[in-house]
Amino acid sequence: MGNCCSDVSGGKSAVGGTTSYHASSAANASNDAFDAFLKSRGYNGLFSQIELSLSAANLRDRDVLSKSDPMAVLYLKGRDGTLQELGRTEVVLNSLSPKWIRKYIVTYQFEMVQNLVFHVYDVDTQFQNIDVKALKLEEQQFLGEASCTLSEIVTKSSRTLTLDLSREEVSGPGHVQKSGQLMVYAEESFASKTTAELILRCSDLESKDLFSKSDPFLVISKITESGISVPICKTEVLKNDHNPRWTQILLSIQQVGSKDSPLTIECFNFNSNGKHDLLGKIQKSLAGLEKLHSVATGENLFIPASGGQNHQNKVLKSQLYVDKYSENIKHTFLDYLTGGYELNFMVAIDFTASNGNPRLPDSLHYIDPSGRPNAYQKAILEVGGVLQFYDSDKKFPAWGFGARPIDGPVSHCFNLNGSSNYCEVEGIHGIMMAYTSALFNVSLAGPTLFGHVVTSAAQIASESVARNERKYFTLLIITDGVITDLQETKDAFVMASDVPLSILIVGVGGADFKEMEILDADKGERLESTTGRVASRDIVQFVPFRDLQSGEISVAQSLLAELPSQFLTYMRARGISPNT
């Protein structure tokens, strides 16, 4: 997957999407204030290009005098059930066990469930000289259908998945007959792993501040075919420095496009209000940056002309230098998945009284008889629906907090299944059943405390490390209110940053969630414990559910986009390779 990151642990920050990793320190805590700035300019999570190869075996023979002439068609199934065609293979003549040569290129996005559907057809002889793109599928004989998720393929150690092809019989709906097997092999693009390592510096920057020097940082953007500039990476902020030298950043070739793809490198003066001053820019490809390094010269920054194309850019005396340029192969998020690493899902649900009486329709915990899920259920279904494919046993720890179990005191971490011995439930359905049952077996109370459930999750992750298990844990906390143990929660989060754990927080209802945003290092200061210890990495992502009601982006997409980068931060900081 795309990589853009600083490789200096405990120090610097950069942005690179779903496989970048971030590292920060108290000195540069404000660096994460750039997220809103980048997203406002078009930044979205990056991705991996996956090449799919297909073969089949034991296809049904639909021809009388010869064997079938099969062709496969790949579709992406939308959330509404519609099928979008992604491509077609060539026709293999006279074969019931074809190995198609033509490949599919599919964009893998971790934060989404990507449902793939495969149709196999026997192409009639009279159409075999026609380009497959022009074939009318309804005129071909349908041999069978198979479906899976892309994550099911890429998490296999062999990256190969065998699916049963089936088709409905003419005798009536529901009568399904097996029609052979379809084998799907996935291979990550080599460019996803090839990474350019750069150290950049500037000289003679202008001062934009009245009483101090500028606080410069760089933003690197790629230029799309339509001419739009899309940010893909940033450096850390360097305080009061007109001759800054930033820490090393990593840019994958896949992320950039190619070594010759145009890039824009902009130098800004950081302002805490988000209105950063442009100090200058240049336009270079990776190949151009490599050349600057080889000749050991700088290039002058410029300020774009404000009067349009007929005016000349203002060339500055400030220069950009490339102190280091090298290319290496880096392990990607998918490398760890195929190496046997799993993502284990956990959930903690807020049962405080501020949610309202669960038996009344205005309660956030109201279970609608029509089956329409409430906000808590939606968050569990969406986030769990993605993560379940990365957990082999699908046994999920599930807790509640802020309620009084029958004949007991208020508990800030109780097992959702009602057991006093174990916290796990079976699958997403098990979480939903335990949640509904708990609503009728506890009394909503308060206050809202996170510390206990975070500590419990971190303990499980720590024990997993002690057993040398290949697991990374994700805790989903769903809450309606303002937490009352902010410092205790910070302490727990700082401790948890040292174990393989990420924490996703969904705020439901109309409460003021400013304190939640403090916990999310993307929007404020890096977390610090009571003792002054700073979190070793960013492990928290927070979203208010109300901000996602438009449907343009799902809860899972918003919460999970950073998870691969947090995973890689942990693995790389500890020198853990996929095969360790």
Beta strands, then each sheet from edge to edge (+ up, - down):
strand 1: 48-57
strand 2: 70-77
strand 3: 83-88
strand 4: 104-108
strand 5: 115-122
strand 6: 141-149
strand 7: 160-168
strand 8: 176-188
strand 9: 194-203
strand 10: 216-223
strand 11: 229-234
strand 12: 249-252
strand 13: 263-269
strand 14: 277-284
strand 15: 299-303
strand 16: 314-329
strand 17: 342-350
strand 18: 395-401
strand 19: 403-405
strand 20: 414-415
strand 21: 424-426
strand 22: 442-444
strand 23: 471-479
strand 24: 501-507
strand 25: 540-544
sheet 1: 4+ 1- 8+ 7-
sheet 2: 3+ 2- 5+ 6-
sheet 3: 12+ 9- 16+ 15-
sheet 4: 11+ 10- 13+ 14-
sheet 5: 20+ 18- 17- 23- 24- 25-
sheet 6: 20+ 18- 21+
sheet 7: 19+ 22-
end
